[in-house]
Structure formats: structure tokens, C-alpha cells
Amino acid sequence: MCERLGLRGRILIAAEGINGTVSGPCAATEDYMRILGDDARTQGMEFKVDEAEGHAFPRMNVRLREEVVTLGLAEEDFSPAELTGEHLSPVQWREMMDQKDVVMIDARNDYEWELGHFEGALLPPVQNFRELPEWVELHRDELEGKKILTYCTGGIRCEKFSGFLLREGFKDVFQLDGGIVSYGKDPAVRGEKFAGKCYVFDERIGVEVNRTEGAMVVSHCVHCGEPCDRYVNCGWSSCNGQHFCCELCEQEVMRYCSRACGEAALVSLAAEANESD
């Protein structure tokens, strides 16, 4: 269907639900939403619409997965349709952020956090989403008796994570309905108290959230240390690591994320030249 409509993007399908993002001409995306809205299996699906100048993806991919987001619970897995935290509207979220005994947990990865996050939020020091259950167990005493607020990009990861917290015995568990993306679009809050940009998994990389006078850049160029929210990939293909780099430094260091990568790239080029000789 997506190919027929000329859409590009990435869609994950599992027994527990569907999560994805597509890009295409307005008419095509409207047809996409209409078709899914008319299908009994996908009626009521929530769509978040962002305008863009062109395609945000290079191609179309649809993948079948065991889980839409991998929490890695194996036989103890559950459906968020059966158990999930209470949804808070952007206005309710903004009000609860300032209450006492609140712990706000960012359920995303560190590179997403570094581009932007809610002021006062906690980022668990884990490498991936499926390590969160272990982190929760280690910090149970710090979370007991608190109002736990979870958030992520579009709300999908929190459907599972907040449900896991409830299953583990935590009582007051809430999630930001629609995630950061919806929070930034709500005219009543205008993205207030979100610092930086929201990381998105397409060619845009980052999108604006805070539309108040309090908007700020929280990340810095890895080379000069100046405020910078330009995420680029390392110029050495064997690294390709994503890092913050201002335009001036990008020209000076040829987009390498570190001196070590620059030296390694030169060695690699020299080796290739010797082989060709």
C-alpha cells in the first residue's frame, strides 16, 4: 500500500500494535491515514502530522517484530493494551511536572537526550531500552512512594515502560500522551520547559519543541564547546559516529568526531593508496 501511494518511511508491526513514520505528498499521506482509519484492525490509530519540504526517508521499510519496542521480558511479556500508565495531556503533564514527590524519567537513549530533554528529568544510564527493567530494580528504593512520570518521543516506549512499572508494584505511574512531539504542538503549553530539540529517526534529525521565549540549545560542539545542535556523522566511515559539530569546526576537522578518527582515516587512505600502487 505504501509503495502504491509513493510513501517512504519505517513501520514496525507486532502482535501488540503498529508504530511507524512515513513521508510523502499531502494527498498520499491523507490517503494513508484514511485507509488505516477505515480498516477495522487499525481504527482509532493516532497520527501526528509534521510538515516537511520533502521526503524525510530515503526508502520504505516494513518490518515484523516480536515487540514494537523491545523491553526483552521474554515469557513475562505483556501487552500495553492490557496494562499501561495513566495518560496525561500536555497541560496535565506541565502541571504535574512541578509537584512534589515527582520523578520524571526519560525512556529514550542518551544521544536523544543530549539533543533535548525536559528540565529536571532523569535519564537512566543504560545503553538501550531493554536494560530499563534492571535499572528499575537497582533503584527501586529511590522510586518507591513517588509519582513517576515517563516520557519519550511519541509515547510508544512509555506504553510499555509505564506498564512494566505498574506490574512491578509502583502505584502512581503516568505517561505523556503522544510524547514530546504532541507536547510541542499543544498551543496551551507551547513546549514549555523542554530544553533543546526532539530527536527524530529520519533525515530531519531534530525538530523544534519549545516555542516560548525559554527555548535554548543544550548541546555543544565536541570540538570548540560552543552551543550547537547540529548532529553529523563522523567523516571516517569505519566510525560514522553521530556527534555535535558546528559548521566552522566541520570544515576545520573534516567532520571527524575526534583526532583519533582523523588519524585513523589518514592511515586507512595511505594503506589503500599503497595497495593500488
C-alpha atoms as an extended CHARMM CRD file, in Angstrom:
* protein
*
       277  EXT
         1         1  MET       CA              0.0000000000        0.0000000000        0.0000000000  PROA      1               0.0000000000
         2         2  CYS       CA              2.7840000000        2.4370000000        0.9300000000  PROA      2               0.0000000000
         3         3  GLU       CA              4.6360000000        1.7780000000       -2.3110000000  PROA      3               0.0000000000
         4         4  ARG       CA              1.4480000000        2.2940000000       -4.2790000000  PROA      4               0.0000000000
         5         5  LEU       CA              0.9050000000        5.6400000000       -2.5520000000  PROA      5               0.0000000000
         6         6  GLY       CA              4.5170000000        6.6930000000       -3.1050000000  PROA      6               0.0000000000
         7         7  LEU       CA              5.3210000000        6.8690000000        0.6080000000  PROA      7               0.0000000000
         8         8  ARG       CA              8.6790000000        6.3520000000        2.2840000000  PROA      8               0.0000000000
         9         9  GLY       CA              9.3900000000        5.5560000000        5.9110000000  PROA      9               0.0000000000
        10        10  ARG       CA              9.8220000000        2.8840000000        8.5320000000  PROA      10              0.0000000000
        11        11  ILE       CA              6.9840000000        0.8490000000       10.0470000000  PROA      11              0.0000000000
        12        12  LEU       CA              7.2610000000       -1.8190000000       12.7480000000  PROA      12              0.0000000000
        13        13  ILE       CA              4.4590000000       -4.3570000000       13.1430000000  PROA      13              0.0000000000
        14        14  ALA       CA              3.9330000000       -6.7230000000       16.0820000000  PROA      14              0.0000000000
        15        15  ALA       CA              1.0350000000       -8.5460000000       17.6790000000  PROA      15              0.0000000000
        16        16  GLU       CA              0.8170000000       -5.7400000000       20.2650000000  PROA      16              0.0000000000
        17        17  GLY       CA              0.4720000000       -2.9490000000       17.6980000000  PROA      17              0.0000000000
        18        18  ILE       CA              1.9850000000       -0.8310000000       14.9360000000  PROA      18              0.0000000000
        19        19  ASN       CA              4.4780000000        2.0080000000       15.1910000000  PROA      19              0.0000000000
        20        20  GLY       CA              5.9970000000        3.9380000000       12.3450000000  PROA      20              0.0000000000
        21        21  THR       CA              6.6060000000        7.1320000000       10.4390000000  PROA      21              0.0000000000
        22        22  VAL       CA              6.0110000000        7.7900000000        6.7570000000  PROA      22              0.0000000000
        23        23  SER       CA              6.6130000000       10.7610000000        4.4830000000  PROA      23              0.0000000000
        24        24  GLY       CA              5.0710000000       11.7400000000        1.1880000000  PROA      24              0.0000000000
        25        25  PRO       CA              2.9050000000       14.3210000000       -0.6160000000  PROA      25              0.0000000000
        26        26  CYS       CA             -0.0480000000       15.6100000000        1.4160000000  PROA      26              0.0000000000
        27        27  ALA       CA             -2.6220000000       13.7640000000       -0.7070000000  PROA      27              0.0000000000
        28        28  ALA       CA             -0.7620000000       10.4750000000       -0.3100000000  PROA      28              0.0000000000
        29        29  THR       CA             -0.4010000000       10.7720000000        3.4600000000  PROA      29              0.0000000000
        30        30  GLU       CA             -4.0740000000       11.7030000000        3.7550000000  PROA      30              0.0000000000
        31        31  ASP       CA             -4.9730000000        8.5620000000        1.7830000000  PROA      31              0.0000000000
        32        32  TYR       CA             -2.7220000000        6.5480000000        4.1020000000  PROA      32              0.0000000000
        33        33  MET       CA             -4.4970000000        7.8510000000        7.2150000000  PROA      33              0.0000000000
        34        34  ARG       CA             -7.9230000000        7.3380000000        5.6360000000  PROA      34              0.0000000000
        35        35  ILE       CA             -7.1880000000        3.7250000000        4.6570000000  PROA      35              0.0000000000
        36        36  LEU       CA             -5.9210000000        2.8200000000        8.1420000000  PROA      36              0.0000000000
        37        37  GLY       CA             -8.8350000000        4.6720000000        9.7090000000  PROA      37              0.0000000000
        38        38  ASP       CA            -11.3280000000        2.6680000000        7.6400000000  PROA      38              0.0000000000
        39        39  ASP       CA             -9.7210000000       -0.7050000000        8.4560000000  PROA      39              0.0000000000
        40        40  ALA       CA            -11.2770000000       -2.4030000000       11.4990000000  PROA      40              0.0000000000
        41        41  ARG       CA             -7.8200000000       -3.5670000000       12.6510000000  PROA      41              0.0000000000
        42        42  THR       CA             -6.3660000000       -0.0610000000       12.8040000000  PROA      42              0.0000000000
        43        43  GLN       CA             -9.3470000000        2.1710000000       13.5180000000  PROA      43              0.0000000000
        44        44  GLY       CA             -8.6640000000        4.8230000000       16.1390000000  PROA      44              0.0000000000
        45        45  MET       CA             -4.9390000000        4.9450000000       15.4380000000  PROA      45              0.0000000000
        46        46  GLU       CA             -3.3810000000        8.2520000000       16.4810000000  PROA      46              0.0000000000
        47        47  PHE       CA             -1.4820000000       10.1940000000       13.8280000000  PROA      47              0.0000000000
        48        48  LYS       CA              0.9800000000       13.0290000000       14.4160000000  PROA      48              0.0000000000
        49        49  VAL       CA              1.4780000000       15.2550000000       11.3710000000  PROA      49              0.0000000000
        50        50  ASP       CA              4.5580000000       17.3680000000       10.6770000000  PROA      50              0.0000000000
        51        51  GLU       CA              5.0820000000       19.4460000000        7.5640000000  PROA      51              0.0000000000
        52        52  ALA       CA              8.3560000000       18.9660000000        5.6790000000  PROA      52              0.0000000000
        53        53  GLU       CA              9.7920000000       20.3070000000        2.4280000000  PROA      53              0.0000000000
        54        54  GLY       CA             10.4390000000       16.8440000000        1.0230000000  PROA      54              0.0000000000
        55        55  HSD       CA             10.7510000000       13.1710000000        1.9180000000  PROA      55              0.0000000000
        56        56  ALA       CA             12.1630000000       12.5420000000        5.3890000000  PROA      56              0.0000000000
        57        57  PHE       CA             13.2460000000        8.9900000000        4.4770000000  PROA      57              0.0000000000
        58        58  PRO       CA             15.3090000000        7.5200000000        1.6230000000  PROA      58              0.0000000000
        59        59  ARG       CA             13.1310000000        4.4210000000        1.1700000000  PROA      59              0.0000000000
        60        60  MET       CA             10.1830000000        2.4210000000        2.5460000000  PROA      60              0.0000000000
        61        61  ASN       CA             10.7110000000       -0.3790000000        5.0880000000  PROA      61              0.0000000000
        62        62  VAL       CA              8.1000000000       -2.5030000000        6.8560000000  PROA      62              0.0000000000
        63        63  ARG       CA              9.3500000000       -4.9720000000        9.4590000000  PROA      63              0.0000000000
        64        64  LEU       CA              7.6850000000       -7.6960000000       11.5110000000  PROA      64              0.0000000000
        65        65  ARG       CA              8.8920000000       -7.7960000000       15.1420000000  PROA      65              0.0000000000
        66        66  GLU       CA              8.1660000000       -9.7010000000       18.3260000000  PROA      66              0.0000000000
        67        67  GLU       CA              7.6710000000       -6.3460000000       20.0740000000  PROA      67              0.0000000000
        68        68  VAL       CA              7.1000000000       -2.8470000000       18.7360000000  PROA      68              0.0000000000
        69        69  VAL       CA              9.6390000000       -1.6720000000       21.3180000000  PROA      69              0.0000000000
        70        70  THR       CA             11.9250000000       -4.3150000000       22.7630000000  PROA      70              0.0000000000
        71        71  LEU       CA             11.8130000000       -4.4760000000       26.5480000000  PROA      71              0.0000000000
        72        72  GLY       CA             13.0860000000       -8.0690000000       26.4670000000  PROA      72              0.0000000000
        73        73  LEU       CA             10.7380000000       -9.6040000000       29.0360000000  PROA      73              0.0000000000
        74        74  ALA       CA             10.5040000000      -12.9400000000       27.1450000000  PROA      74              0.0000000000
        75        75  GLU       CA              7.8280000000      -15.1530000000       28.7380000000  PROA      75              0.0000000000
        76        76  GLU       CA              6.9110000000      -12.3590000000       31.1610000000  PROA      76              0.0000000000
        77        77  ASP       CA              5.9960000000      -10.0230000000       28.3070000000  PROA      77              0.0000000000
        78        78  PHE       CA              2.6100000000       -8.2660000000       28.3590000000  PROA      78              0.0000000000
        79        79  SER       CA              0.5040000000       -6.1270000000       26.0630000000  PROA      79              0.0000000000
        80        80  PRO       CA              0.2630000000       -2.3700000000       26.7410000000  PROA      80              0.0000000000
        81        81  ALA       CA             -3.3710000000       -2.6950000000       25.6780000000  PROA      81              0.0000000000
        82        82  GLU       CA             -3.8840000000       -4.6080000000       28.9340000000  PROA      82              0.0000000000
        83        83  LEU       CA             -1.6000000000       -2.6570000000       31.2720000000  PROA      83              0.0000000000
        84        84  THR       CA             -0.1520000000        0.8350000000       30.8820000000  PROA      84              0.0000000000
        85        85  GLY       CA              0.2790000000        4.0270000000       32.9020000000  PROA      85              0.0000000000
        86        86  GLU       CA             -2.2660000000        6.8200000000       33.0930000000  PROA      86              0.0000000000
        87        87  HSD       CA             -2.0720000000        9.1540000000       30.1110000000  PROA      87              0.0000000000
        88        88  LEU       CA             -1.5440000000       12.8410000000       30.8370000000  PROA      88              0.0000000000
        89        89  SER       CA             -2.4300000000       15.5450000000       28.3430000000  PROA      89              0.0000000000
        90        90  PRO       CA              0.2970000000       18.1550000000       27.6990000000  PROA      90              0.0000000000
        91        91  VAL       CA             -1.4980000000       20.5570000000       30.0510000000  PROA      91              0.0000000000
        92        92  GLN       CA             -1.7800000000       17.9430000000       32.8150000000  PROA      92              0.0000000000
        93        93  TRP       CA              1.8660000000       16.9780000000       32.2960000000  PROA      93              0.0000000000
        94        94  ARG       CA              3.0050000000       20.5910000000       32.6000000000  PROA      94              0.0000000000
        95        95  GLU       CA              1.0460000000       20.9820000000       35.8330000000  PROA      95              0.0000000000
        96        96  MET       CA              2.3330000000       17.7560000000       37.3880000000  PROA      96              0.0000000000
        97        97  MET       CA              5.9730000000       18.4350000000       36.4910000000  PROA      97              0.0000000000
        98        98  ASP       CA              6.2320000000       20.9800000000       39.3140000000  PROA      98              0.0000000000
        99        99  GLN       CA              4.5400000000       18.8940000000       42.0070000000  PROA      99              0.0000000000
       100       100  LYS       CA              6.4290000000       17.4700000000       44.9550000000  PROA      100             0.0000000000
       101       101  ASP       CA              7.4920000000       13.8080000000       45.1000000000  PROA      101             0.0000000000
       102       102  VAL       CA              7.6620000000       13.5800000000       41.3100000000  PROA      102             0.0000000000
       103       103  VAL       CA             10.3130000000       11.6370000000       39.3890000000  PROA      103             0.0000000000
       104       104  MET       CA             10.3540000000       12.3360000000       35.6670000000  PROA      104             0.0000000000
       105       105  ILE       CA             12.0540000000        9.5380000000       33.6890000000  PROA      105             0.0000000000
       106       106  ASP       CA             13.2510000000        9.8760000000       30.1020000000  PROA      106             0.0000000000
       107       107  ALA       CA             12.7520000000        6.4970000000       28.3970000000  PROA      107             0.0000000000
       108       108  ARG       CA             14.9320000000        7.3330000000       25.3920000000  PROA      108             0.0000000000
       109       109  ASN       CA             18.6060000000        6.8080000000       24.5540000000  PROA      109             0.0000000000
       110       110  ASP       CA             21.4570000000        9.0990000000       25.6120000000  PROA      110             0.0000000000
       111       111  TYR       CA             22.0130000000       10.5830000000       22.1300000000  PROA      111             0.0000000000
       112       112  GLU       CA             18.3400000000       11.6060000000       22.0220000000  PROA      112             0.0000000000
       113       113  TRP       CA             18.5910000000       13.1360000000       25.4980000000  PROA      113             0.0000000000
       114       114  GLU       CA             21.7080000000       15.1230000000       24.5790000000  PROA      114             0.0000000000
       115       115  LEU       CA             19.8470000000       16.9520000000       21.8100000000  PROA      115             0.0000000000
       116       116  GLY       CA             16.9450000000       17.8650000000       24.0960000000  PROA      116             0.0000000000
       117       117  HSD       CA             15.0120000000       16.8530000000       27.2210000000  PROA      117             0.0000000000
       118       118  PHE       CA             12.5960000000       18.1120000000       29.8600000000  PROA      118             0.0000000000
       119       119  GLU       CA             14.1490000000       20.2750000000       32.5520000000  PROA      119             0.0000000000
       120       120  GLY       CA             14.5900000000       18.2730000000       35.7380000000  PROA      120             0.0000000000
       121       121  ALA       CA             14.1490000000       14.8850000000       34.0520000000  PROA      121             0.0000000000
       122       122  LEU       CA             16.2190000000       11.8130000000       34.8820000000  PROA      122             0.0000000000
       123       123  LEU       CA             17.9680000000        9.7810000000       32.1870000000  PROA      123             0.0000000000
       124       124  PRO       CA             18.7480000000        6.2250000000       33.3580000000  PROA      124             0.0000000000
       125       125  PRO       CA             22.3890000000        5.4360000000       32.4170000000  PROA      125             0.0000000000
       126       126  VAL       CA             21.5700000000        2.4210000000       30.2390000000  PROA      126             0.0000000000
       127       127  GLN       CA             22.7100000000        1.5830000000       26.7050000000  PROA      127             0.0000000000
       128       128  ASN       CA             19.3050000000        0.5240000000       25.3610000000  PROA      128             0.0000000000
       129       129  PHE       CA             15.6300000000        0.2860000000       26.2240000000  PROA      129             0.0000000000
       130       130  ARG       CA             15.6850000000       -3.3710000000       27.2900000000  PROA      130             0.0000000000
       131       131  GLU       CA             18.0970000000       -2.5480000000       30.1480000000  PROA      131             0.0000000000
       132       132  LEU       CA             15.4910000000       -0.3700000000       31.9030000000  PROA      132             0.0000000000
       133       133  PRO       CA             13.9580000000       -3.2330000000       33.9530000000  PROA      133             0.0000000000
       134       134  GLU       CA             17.3360000000       -3.9450000000       35.5630000000  PROA      134             0.0000000000
       135       135  TRP       CA             17.8490000000       -0.2400000000       36.2880000000  PROA      135             0.0000000000
       136       136  VAL       CA             14.4120000000       -0.0260000000       37.9310000000  PROA      136             0.0000000000
       137       137  GLU       CA             15.2250000000       -2.9630000000       40.2050000000  PROA      137             0.0000000000
       138       138  LEU       CA             18.5080000000       -1.3650000000       41.2970000000  PROA      138             0.0000000000
       139       139  HSD       CA             16.8130000000        1.9720000000       42.0540000000  PROA      139             0.0000000000
       140       140  ARG       CA             13.5510000000        0.7030000000       43.4980000000  PROA      140             0.0000000000
       141       141  ASP       CA             14.0830000000        2.4310000000       46.8620000000  PROA      141             0.0000000000
       142       142  GLU       CA             14.5120000000        5.8070000000       45.1320000000  PROA      142             0.0000000000
       143       143  LEU       CA             11.2810000000        5.3840000000       43.1600000000  PROA      143             0.0000000000
       144       144  GLU       CA              9.0080000000        3.9450000000       45.8580000000  PROA      144             0.0000000000
       145       145  GLY       CA              6.3050000000        6.3390000000       47.0150000000  PROA      145             0.0000000000
       146       146  LYS       CA              6.9350000000        8.8230000000       44.2020000000  PROA      146             0.0000000000
       147       147  LYS       CA              4.7390000000        9.9200000000       41.3220000000  PROA      147             0.0000000000
       148       148  ILE       CA              6.5750000000        8.5250000000       38.3120000000  PROA      148             0.0000000000
       149       149  LEU       CA              6.2360000000       10.4490000000       35.0460000000  PROA      149             0.0000000000
       150       150  THR       CA              7.6060000000        8.7590000000       31.9340000000  PROA      150             0.0000000000
       151       151  TYR       CA              8.0900000000       10.3090000000       28.5180000000  PROA      151             0.0000000000
       152       152  CYS       CA              9.6160000000        9.5090000000       25.1280000000  PROA      152             0.0000000000
       153       153  THR       CA              9.4820000000       10.7970000000       21.5490000000  PROA      153             0.0000000000
       154       154  GLY       CA              5.9490000000        9.8230000000       20.5190000000  PROA      154             0.0000000000
       155       155  GLY       CA              4.6730000000        7.9750000000       23.5780000000  PROA      155             0.0000000000
       156       156  ILE       CA              5.2200000000        4.4470000000       22.2380000000  PROA      156             0.0000000000
       157       157  ARG       CA              8.0670000000        3.3380000000       24.5020000000  PROA      157             0.0000000000
       158       158  CYS       CA              6.1790000000        4.6560000000       27.5210000000  PROA      158             0.0000000000
       159       159  GLU       CA              3.1430000000        2.5000000000       26.7280000000  PROA      159             0.0000000000
       160       160  LYS       CA              5.3640000000       -0.4800000000       27.5730000000  PROA      160             0.0000000000
       161       161  PHE       CA              7.6660000000        1.0550000000       30.1780000000  PROA      161             0.0000000000
       162       162  SER       CA              4.8650000000        2.5760000000       32.2850000000  PROA      162             0.0000000000
       163       163  GLY       CA              3.0070000000       -0.7440000000       32.1960000000  PROA      163             0.0000000000
       164       164  PHE       CA              6.1410000000       -2.5170000000       33.3840000000  PROA      164             0.0000000000
       165       165  LEU       CA              6.4080000000       -0.1030000000       36.3330000000  PROA      165             0.0000000000
       166       166  LEU       CA              2.8030000000       -0.8160000000       37.3110000000  PROA      166             0.0000000000
       167       167  ARG       CA              3.4110000000       -4.5490000000       37.0820000000  PROA      167             0.0000000000
       168       168  GLU       CA              6.4140000000       -4.1420000000       39.3670000000  PROA      168             0.0000000000
       169       169  GLY       CA              4.1800000000       -2.6790000000       42.0610000000  PROA      169             0.0000000000
       170       170  PHE       CA              4.6050000000        1.0690000000       41.6180000000  PROA      170             0.0000000000
       171       171  LYS       CA              1.2640000000        2.8150000000       42.2020000000  PROA      171             0.0000000000
       172       172  ASP       CA              1.3650000000        6.3230000000       40.7210000000  PROA      172             0.0000000000
       173       173  VAL       CA              2.6480000000        5.8880000000       37.1830000000  PROA      173             0.0000000000
       174       174  PHE       CA              1.8870000000        8.3870000000       34.4290000000  PROA      174             0.0000000000
       175       175  GLN       CA              2.9700000000        8.8900000000       30.8280000000  PROA      175             0.0000000000
       176       176  LEU       CA              2.9500000000       11.8880000000       28.4960000000  PROA      176             0.0000000000
       177       177  ASP       CA              0.1980000000       11.1770000000       25.9870000000  PROA      177             0.0000000000
       178       178  GLY       CA              1.6280000000       11.4440000000       22.4790000000  PROA      178             0.0000000000
       179       179  GLY       CA              5.1400000000       12.0450000000       23.7970000000  PROA      179             0.0000000000
       180       180  ILE       CA              7.3770000000       15.0430000000       23.2410000000  PROA      180             0.0000000000
       181       181  VAL       CA              6.0650000000       15.5290000000       19.6920000000  PROA      181             0.0000000000
       182       182  SER       CA              2.4930000000       16.1270000000       20.8780000000  PROA      182             0.0000000000
       183       183  TYR       CA              3.6800000000       18.2720000000       23.7870000000  PROA      183             0.0000000000
       184       184  GLY       CA              5.4320000000       20.6310000000       21.3930000000  PROA      184             0.0000000000
       185       185  LYS       CA              2.3190000000       21.0150000000       19.2560000000  PROA      185             0.0000000000
       186       186  ASP       CA             -0.1150000000       21.8140000000       22.0730000000  PROA      186             0.0000000000
       187       187  PRO       CA             -0.9410000000       25.5620000000       21.9210000000  PROA      187             0.0000000000
       188       188  ALA       CA             -1.6710000000       25.6960000000       25.6440000000  PROA      188             0.0000000000
       189       189  VAL       CA              1.8680000000       24.7350000000       26.7260000000  PROA      189             0.0000000000
       190       190  ARG       CA              3.9220000000       25.5850000000       23.6100000000  PROA      190             0.0000000000
       191       191  GLY       CA              6.6140000000       23.1180000000       24.6010000000  PROA      191             0.0000000000
       192       192  GLU       CA              7.4230000000       24.9920000000       27.8130000000  PROA      192             0.0000000000
       193       193  LYS       CA             10.2350000000       23.5700000000       29.9820000000  PROA      193             0.0000000000
       194       194  PHE       CA             11.5720000000       21.3660000000       27.2080000000  PROA      194             0.0000000000
       195       195  ALA       CA             15.2050000000       22.2920000000       26.6330000000  PROA      195             0.0000000000
       196       196  GLY       CA             16.7130000000       21.7630000000       23.1770000000  PROA      196             0.0000000000
       197       197  LYS       CA             15.1970000000       19.8470000000       20.2640000000  PROA      197             0.0000000000
       198       198  CYS       CA             13.4570000000       16.4870000000       19.9670000000  PROA      198             0.0000000000
       199       199  TYR       CA             15.4990000000       13.7900000000       18.2300000000  PROA      199             0.0000000000
       200       200  VAL       CA             13.5850000000       12.0550000000       15.4220000000  PROA      200             0.0000000000
       201       201  PHE       CA             14.5950000000        8.9800000000       13.4580000000  PROA      201             0.0000000000
       202       202  ASP       CA             14.5910000000       10.4210000000        9.9680000000  PROA      202             0.0000000000
       203       203  GLU       CA             16.6430000000       12.8180000000        7.8860000000  PROA      203             0.0000000000
       204       204  ARG       CA             15.4240000000       15.8450000000        9.8640000000  PROA      204             0.0000000000
       205       205  ILE       CA             17.2500000000       14.5160000000       12.9820000000  PROA      205             0.0000000000
       206       206  GLY       CA             15.8820000000       17.2180000000       15.2690000000  PROA      206             0.0000000000
       207       207  VAL       CA             12.5900000000       19.1510000000       15.4600000000  PROA      207             0.0000000000
       208       208  GLU       CA             11.6080000000       22.2010000000       17.4890000000  PROA      208             0.0000000000
       209       209  VAL       CA              9.5640000000       21.6490000000       20.6560000000  PROA      209             0.0000000000
       210       210  ASN       CA              9.7940000000       24.7180000000       22.8910000000  PROA      210             0.0000000000
       211       211  ARG       CA              8.1030000000       27.6620000000       21.2080000000  PROA      211             0.0000000000
       212       212  THR       CA              8.3410000000       30.0230000000       24.1890000000  PROA      212             0.0000000000
       213       213  GLU       CA             10.9800000000       32.6150000000       24.9670000000  PROA      213             0.0000000000
       214       214  GLY       CA             12.6610000000       29.9680000000       27.1250000000  PROA      214             0.0000000000
       215       215  ALA       CA             13.8390000000       27.9040000000       24.1390000000  PROA      215             0.0000000000
       216       216  MET       CA             17.5400000000       27.0620000000       24.3000000000  PROA      216             0.0000000000
       217       217  VAL       CA             20.3120000000       24.9190000000       22.8290000000  PROA      217             0.0000000000
       218       218  VAL       CA             21.5450000000       22.4060000000       25.4160000000  PROA      218             0.0000000000
       219       219  SER       CA             24.1540000000       20.5480000000       23.3640000000  PROA      219             0.0000000000
       220       220  HSD       CA             27.6720000000       21.6950000000       22.4540000000  PROA      220             0.0000000000
       221       221  CYS       CA             30.1370000000       21.2170000000       19.6130000000  PROA      221             0.0000000000
       222       222  VAL       CA             32.5370000000       18.4170000000       20.6090000000  PROA      222             0.0000000000
       223       223  HSD       CA             35.4730000000       20.3990000000       19.2140000000  PROA      223             0.0000000000
       224       224  CYS       CA             35.0770000000       24.0410000000       20.2850000000  PROA      224             0.0000000000
       225       225  GLY       CA             32.4630000000       23.6650000000       23.0260000000  PROA      225             0.0000000000
       226       226  GLU       CA             30.1370000000       26.3270000000       21.6330000000  PROA      226             0.0000000000
       227       227  PRO       CA             26.3560000000       25.7310000000       21.8550000000  PROA      227             0.0000000000
       228       228  CYS       CA             25.4250000000       23.5850000000       18.8600000000  PROA      228             0.0000000000
       229       229  ASP       CA             22.5700000000       21.2520000000       17.9030000000  PROA      229             0.0000000000
       230       230  ARG       CA             23.9800000000       20.1070000000       14.5280000000  PROA      230             0.0000000000
       231       231  TYR       CA             24.2300000000       16.3210000000       14.6660000000  PROA      231             0.0000000000
       232       232  VAL       CA             26.5940000000       14.9780000000       11.9610000000  PROA      232             0.0000000000
       233       233  ASN       CA             28.2320000000       11.6200000000       11.2780000000  PROA      233             0.0000000000
       234       234  CYS       CA             31.9640000000       11.1240000000       11.6480000000  PROA      234             0.0000000000
       235       235  GLY       CA             33.9230000000       11.5810000000        8.4090000000  PROA      235             0.0000000000
       236       236  TRP       CA             35.6840000000        8.2580000000        8.9550000000  PROA      236             0.0000000000
       237       237  SER       CA             33.3170000000        5.6210000000        7.5450000000  PROA      237             0.0000000000
       238       238  SER       CA             34.5200000000        2.9290000000        9.9460000000  PROA      238             0.0000000000
       239       239  CYS       CA             33.3170000000        5.0990000000       12.8450000000  PROA      239             0.0000000000
       240       240  ASN       CA             30.3470000000        7.0160000000       11.4200000000  PROA      240             0.0000000000
       241       241  GLY       CA             29.5870000000        8.0960000000       14.9960000000  PROA      241             0.0000000000
       242       242  GLN       CA             26.9670000000       10.7850000000       15.3890000000  PROA      242             0.0000000000
       243       243  HSD       CA             28.2480000000       13.8940000000       17.1690000000  PROA      243             0.0000000000
       244       244  PHE       CA             27.5700000000       17.6060000000       17.5770000000  PROA      244             0.0000000000
       245       245  CYS       CA             29.7180000000       19.7560000000       15.3060000000  PROA      245             0.0000000000
       246       246  CYS       CA             29.3580000000       23.4240000000       14.3020000000  PROA      246             0.0000000000
       247       247  GLU       CA             29.8090000000       24.4220000000       10.6790000000  PROA      247             0.0000000000
       248       248  LEU       CA             33.1780000000       26.0770000000       11.2780000000  PROA      248             0.0000000000
       249       249  CYS       CA             34.6600000000       23.0560000000       13.0690000000  PROA      249             0.0000000000
       250       250  GLU       CA             33.2260000000       20.7110000000       10.4670000000  PROA      250             0.0000000000
       251       251  GLN       CA             35.3620000000       22.4410000000        7.8380000000  PROA      251             0.0000000000
       252       252  GLU       CA             38.4630000000       22.5000000000       10.0390000000  PROA      252             0.0000000000
       253       253  VAL       CA             38.3620000000       18.8530000000       11.1880000000  PROA      253             0.0000000000
       254       254  MET       CA             36.7240000000       17.3970000000        8.0390000000  PROA      254             0.0000000000
       255       255  ARG       CA             33.7940000000       16.1510000000       10.1300000000  PROA      255             0.0000000000
       256       256  TYR       CA             35.8710000000       13.6790000000       12.1730000000  PROA      256             0.0000000000
       257       257  CYS       CA             34.4390000000       13.2350000000       15.6700000000  PROA      257             0.0000000000
       258       258  SER       CA             37.9140000000       13.0770000000       17.2410000000  PROA      258             0.0000000000
       259       259  ARG       CA             41.5930000000       13.4230000000       16.4340000000  PROA      259             0.0000000000
       260       260  ALA       CA             41.9250000000        9.6330000000       16.7150000000  PROA      260             0.0000000000
       261       261  CYS       CA             39.3540000000        9.1220000000       13.9650000000  PROA      261             0.0000000000
       262       262  GLY       CA             41.0710000000       11.6850000000       11.7490000000  PROA      262             0.0000000000
       263       263  GLU       CA             44.4310000000        9.9520000000       12.1570000000  PROA      263             0.0000000000
       264       264  ALA       CA             42.8850000000        6.5280000000       11.5800000000  PROA      264             0.0000000000
       265       265  ALA       CA             41.2120000000        7.7490000000        8.3920000000  PROA      265             0.0000000000
       266       266  LEU       CA             44.5400000000        9.0650000000        7.0650000000  PROA      266             0.0000000000
       267       267  VAL       CA             46.2380000000        5.7340000000        7.8210000000  PROA      267             0.0000000000
       268       268  SER       CA             43.4290000000        3.9060000000        6.0310000000  PROA      268             0.0000000000
       269       269  LEU       CA             43.7200000000        6.1590000000        2.9780000000  PROA      269             0.0000000000
       270       270  ALA       CA             47.5050000000        5.6810000000        2.8950000000  PROA      270             0.0000000000
       271       271  ALA       CA             47.0880000000        1.9020000000        3.0660000000  PROA      271             0.0000000000
       272       272  GLU       CA             44.6010000000        1.9530000000        0.2020000000  PROA      272             0.0000000000
       273       273  ALA       CA             46.9800000000        4.0900000000       -1.8670000000  PROA      273             0.0000000000
       274       274  ASN       CA             49.8520000000        1.6480000000       -1.2630000000  PROA      274             0.0000000000
       275       275  GLU       CA             47.6710000000       -1.2930000000       -2.3010000000  PROA      275             0.0000000000
       276       276  SER       CA             46.6900000000        0.4560000000       -5.5240000000  PROA      276             0.0000000000
       277       277  ASP       CA             50.3730000000        1.1650000000       -6.3010000000  PROA      277             0.0000000000
